[in-house]
Amino acid sequence: MKEYQSLSHRRWDCKYHVVFIPKRRKKQLFGALKRHLGELFHELAGHKDSKIVEGHLMADHVHMCISIPPKYAVSNVVGYIKGKSAIQIARKFGGRQRNFSGENFWARGYFVSTVGLDEAMVRAYIRRQEQEDERYDQMKLGL
């Protein structure tokens, strides 16, 4: 039986597969930044009553399966997470303390897809993302 979440007058199960990248797809997500972003994404999602169910940070992109209540638009939550995390990155890793909007870290767009009944498959895909990328790169090289 599927467990639904509830608010005052509704029961819901809205999960989305979200992917976004750093500007110019630079390979910047590693080391201390990668560890910091994992915690930060969970904290920022909580600010919007959302929960990251599954996530994986690659060197050049972020995959997450996120549960967002119907009272928030997906674009609102993803924009909030990207915007606030860019500001935190600039402050903690870029040496900027004040009056910085963080517009130089994440690319403008993102990919989103509803998860629906394929949640287990999407979560497994996110977990195996690193192996999938390596396999795809080897196929391109003909190895």
Residue, then its C-alpha position, 0 to 999 in steps of 0.5 A: m500500500k502506498e503511503y500518502q502525505s497529507l495537509s489539512h484538506r488533501r492527501w498527496d504523493c507528488k514526486y519529481h525527478v529534477v536535474f540541473i547543472p552548473k553554468r557551462r556544465k563545468k565539473q565543479l561539484f566535488g570534495a568539500l563542496k559536494r558534501h556541503l551541497g548534500e546537506l544544504f539541498h535537504e535543508l532548503a527543501g525542508h524550508k518549502d515543506s519538501k523532501i529529497v527522497e533520493g539524490h546524487l551529485m555528479a561532478d557536472h550535474v545534480h539528480m534528485c527525486i524530490s517530493i513537493p506538496p501541491k501548494y508549491a509549484v515545482s518551479n518555485v521550489v527548484g528556483y528556491i533551492k538553486g538560488k539559495s544554494a548559489i548564494q551559500i556557495a558564493r559565501k562559503f567557497g567563493g569568498r563573497q560575504r555581502n551583496f552577492s546574488g549567486e547568479n554565477f553558479w547554476a545554469r538557468g534551466y533545469f529538467v523535471s519529470t513527474v515520477g508517478l508509479d515508476e518511483a522505484m525505477v527512477r530512484a534506482y536510476i539516480r543511484r546508478q547515475e555514475q555507472e551509467d555515465e561511465r558506461y555511456d562515455q565508454m560507448k562513445l569512445g568505442l572501448 
